Amino acid sequence: MRACIAYVLHSGEMFGTERMALATLHALRESVSTQDIDATIIAPPGPVHGAAKVANLRSRVAANRVALVLALWAHLRQSPQSALLMTAVWHSFVGHCLQTLCAGRGMHLHVVHGGTDEARSYGRKRWLARLPIRLIAISNFVRDRLLAHGVPAEQITVIGNFLPVPSMNTRGPFEQPGIRRVVMISRLDPIKRVGLLFDALDCCPALANLEFEIFGSGELESTLRARALAYPNVQLHGFVASAKEALLRADLLLHTCPEEPFGLVLLEAFAAGVPVLVPNSGGAAEIVYDGINGWHFSANDARSLAQRLTILMDMPANKLNAIAHSGRGSLSTRHDPTALAGSYARLLGLRNRTINRTRIPVAYEA
């Protein structure tokens, strides 16, 4: 028996949402026992379509809203029982209407990844409350934001993000005490609070002994570059398509967003064997247990960040290695693709098996 799934994306890029869509479809296809999965990505033009091809997934380009509606209509006419996974509110409204017109009975999941705009990322989701749609929150933080905006608790299921079976290289073990190279991989938007690093540098001259590399672009890029002129130990590299090389030469991944819905880059750091430092709030604080698989600092507090970085500058190598080892272990426990894909499979009414832990196509690598 063939099971059909259409995953409709609001972007054709290869950011966290798009990469998780590909990883989820791949994991579902690997986890179904007696059913073949016919999975299709419907998205605007962009690199996600090339990545889908690498992963042997079908994709349809929808350059505008009309094209998306027509592509989804054609898909449901051909496969009226197809399950739908959506990422935008208007996708789900259109999907529900088309499912009704096609007498479709497939499950309809709306995946909530969160974002920088509270009203758009969470507030509008309450418009789906009267429809037979299940909302997938990628963290308890996202669930709490949905509840705060009036989405009924019984309509929400929390399924965290995950990486495919890690295939990337890892940094070597720490042989000397202390961290020296710190990397940040983030959009340079106000909500990400990357400027907090410069606030910490302002109040703690000892941090001049650390090297900081910042990867990303955004509306604050020119402002942050101007601040970096005062600090020769800080380099801004702009956007990079892959975090792999940056992580492998780092001693620490620093994450400063206090309202991060999840933080897929943290899992990538775990996979690379790189310790992480995050705020004690948001989805990042759910991923990182202070002193176990990483460390916390007080959110939005530059002095707390500076104090933690100062401590890490002298931390014994064995403690740094223990944290890195625990972080990598988190990928096979709380972020295990087998278990999390199984949660999707159960909601979609698919029969799941243990995921075959083979190497994932290169499109998924960090």
Secondary structure, 3 states (H helix, E strand, C coil): CEEEEEEECCCCCCCHHHHHHHHHHHHHHHHECCCEEEEEEEECCCCHHHHHHHCCCEEEECCCHHHHHHHHHHHHHHCCCCEEEECCHHHHHHHHHHHHHCCCCCCEEEEECCCCCHHHHCHHHHHHCCCCCEEEECCHHHHHHHHHCCCCHHHEEECCCCCCCCCCCCCCCCCCCCCCEEEEECCCCHHHCCHHHHHHHHHCHHHHHCEEEEECCCCCHHHHHHHHCCCCCEEEEECCCCCHHHHHCCCEEECCCCCCCCCHHHHHHHHHCCCEEEECCHHHHHHCCECCCEEEECCCCHHHHHHHHHHHCCCCHHHHHHHHHHHHHHCCCCCCHHHHHHHHHHHHCCCECCCCCCCCCHHHCC
